[in-house]
């Protein structure tokens, strides 16, 4: 089983990985786990309640800003708007619509959802 864990870690750490996080950093450790495993050049897409992490005044904002130095950070615009956060997006976070979400999935050979 140790070999399976190593292969899984290698897949999660590939540069062509899209990491998708949907839980608030205040509720779950999904974002922390994702940021710890993601490697330079990987993409992270925040959806649903995870979009709060991409906004000013949020406890996870510093983590997102630090991560944006080596990762491509995206947030789903409709989810930001639904939560009243569209005007509070951090610098360095790219806002995408549903079409952009589809493009990100198509552009990356691997996707990992962090639940």
C-alpha positions in Angstrom: 0.0 0.0 0.0 3.0 2.3 0.5 3.7 2.2 -3.3 0.1 3.3 -4.0 0.4 6.3 -1.6 3.6 7.3 -3.3 2.0 7.1 -6.8 -1.0 9.1 -5.6 1.3 11.8 -4.2 3.2 12.0 -7.5 0.0 12.4 -9.4 -1.2 15.1 -7.0 2.0 17.0 -7.3 2.3 17.1 -11.1 2.5 20.5 -12.8 -0.4 19.8 -15.0 -2.9 19.4 -12.2 -6.0 21.4 -11.5 -6.9 21.3 -7.8 -10.6 22.1 -7.1 -11.6 23.2 -3.6 -15.2 23.7 -2.6 -15.2 23.9 1.2 -14.7 27.0 3.3 -11.2 27.2 4.9 -13.1 28.0 8.2 -15.0 24.7 8.0 -12.5 22.1 6.7 -8.8 21.7 6.1 -9.2 21.0 2.4 -7.6 24.2 1.3 -4.6 23.7 3.6 -4.2 20.2 2.3 -4.5 21.3 -1.3 -1.9 24.1 -0.9 0.5 21.8 0.8 0.3 19.2 -2.0 0.2 21.6 -5.0 3.4 22.1 -6.8 4.8 25.2 -8.6 2.8 26.0 -11.7 -0.3 24.0 -10.7 -3.7 25.6 -10.8 -6.2 25.9 -7.9 -9.8 26.6 -8.6 -11.9 27.8 -5.6 -15.7 27.1 -6.0 -18.7 27.2 -3.7 -17.8 28.2 -0.2 -14.1 28.0 -0.9 -14.3 31.3 -2.8 -14.3 33.1 0.6 -10.6 32.3 0.8 -10.0 34.5 -2.2 -11.5 37.6 -0.7 -10.1 40.5 1.4 -10.6 40.4 5.1 -10.8 36.6 5.2 -8.6 34.5 7.5 -7.3 32.4 4.6 -6.4 35.5 2.5 -2.7 35.5 3.5 -2.4 31.8 2.5 -4.0 32.5 -0.9 -1.7 35.5 -1.5 1.4 33.5 -0.6 0.3 30.6 -2.8 -0.3 32.9 -5.8 3.4 33.4 -6.0 3.9 29.9 -7.3 0.4 28.7 -8.2 -2.3 29.9 -10.5 -5.3 30.7 -8.3 -8.8 31.0 -9.8 -12.2 31.7 -8.2 -15.6 31.0 -9.7 -17.2 34.3 -10.4 -20.9 33.2 -10.0 -20.1 31.7 -6.6 -18.4 35.0 -5.5 -21.4 36.9 -6.7 -23.9 34.6 -5.0 -22.0 35.2 -1.7 -21.8 39.0 -2.2 -18.0 38.8 -2.5 -17.4 39.8 -6.2 -16.0 43.2 -5.2 -13.6 41.8 -2.6 -11.4 39.5 -4.7 -7.7 39.5 -3.8 -5.0 40.7 -6.2 -3.5 37.7 -8.0 -6.8 35.7 -8.1 -8.2 35.2 -11.5 -12.0 35.2 -11.6 -13.6 32.8 -14.1 -17.1 32.1 -15.3 -18.6 28.6 -15.9 -17.0 28.6 -19.4 -13.7 29.3 -17.8 -14.2 26.4 -15.3 -14.7 24.1 -18.3 -11.7 25.5 -20.0 -9.5 24.9 -17.0 -10.7 21.3 -16.8 -10.0 20.8 -20.5 -6.5 22.4 -20.2 -5.3 20.2 -17.4 -4.7 16.5 -17.9 -5.5 15.8 -14.2 -8.0 17.2 -11.8 -8.2 16.6 -8.0 -11.3 17.6 -6.0 -10.6 18.4 -2.4 -13.7 17.6 -0.3 
